[in-house]
Amino acid sequence: MATMVQCLSSCAALNSNFRALSLQASSSPLSFFARPCSSVSCSSNLSFSTSVSHCVAFSSGNLWVQKPMRKSIVCEAAPKKKADSAAKRARQAEKRRLYNKSKKSEARTRMRKVLEVLDGLKKKADAQAEEILQVEKLIGEAYSAIDKAVKAGSLHRNTGARRKSRLARMKKAVEIHHGWYTPEAAVSAA
């Protein structure tokens, strides 16, 4: 029976230790662990971890056996400094991100210019077949930008192929719309 009283008193002492660690000082002793640090006015990240065994006495016949008690509280108040290799990796990743971003942006810009010219040409009622030469030049520039992005690894090769195919399909649709091109299936059926 004495061990049961001792166990309960040590659990109460542990709860008061938790209350002292809590920055909120609320009624619940473990209230700090349920909230992130942002709700508390603190400038650095605080992290607490506990591993406390339950204070329960087990009965085996007439003998009372108390489960051993473990108490450990870990508090890290300052963030750790990044390793030099991690800092270098972060610098390299940022450099690659900017390089990839510029390659993808160039490919998108070239595609957008082609699509704008094709839309204007499709809406134009009195368009001439020679006007498609300007579009072919823009498509060549777009293909080049897409191929460079794929070669650099900024775009996946399937993505590059899909985008080039989209441009070719749009060009063909404009040619069919104005009657400058007739599909082979329609020619063979006639």
Protein Blocks (a to p, Z undefined) as FASTA:
>chain_A
ZZmmmmmmmmmmmmmmmmmmpmnlpablklmmmpcfklpccfbdcdddddddddddddeh
jaccdddddddddddfbdcdddfklmmmmmmmmmmmmmmmmmmmmmmmmmmmmmmmmmmm
mmpmkbcfklmmmmmmmmmmmmmmmmmmmmnomacfklmmmmmmmmmmmmmmmmmmnopa
ccfklmmmZZ
